[in-house]
C-alpha cells in the first residue's frame, strides 16, 4: 500500500449521490422517489433551488437530482442502494410499471436493476446471511 492522501484523511461516509434529470421532470421524479420509494423530500437552499431539481433523503444518505439541459439517462453507470427486503421493493416497482431485472452474479447478495422515472439505471441489493 502506498502512503497516499487516504492515510491522512478520515473518510466519514457518503453524504449524497447526484443523478441528472431532464428539465421539467421534477413532479415525475417527486412521484417516483417521494411517492413510490417513500423518501423524504428536502428543501433546497434558495440559491440552489433556482437551478431546478430536487433533493431527497433516505436512511443514511441523500439523493440530489440535478437538471441537465442535454439529459441522457445513465444506462450503465448507476447507484446501488442496500435495502431489505429487496423482494418487496421489486414487487412495488413491477406493480407501478417499472422493469425489474434480477442479477445473480454477485455472491452474497440478492439484487436487481431497474430504472427511475426518467430512465436512470438503479441497483437495489440485499446482503444475504
Buried (B, 14 or more C-beta within 10 A) or exposed (E): EEEEEEEEEEEEEEEEBEBBBBEEBBEBBBEBBBEBBEBEEBEBEEEEEEEBBBBBBBEEBBBBBBBBEEBEBBEEEBBBBBBEEBBEBBEBBEEEEBEBEEEEEEEEBBBBBBBBBBEBBBBBBBEEE
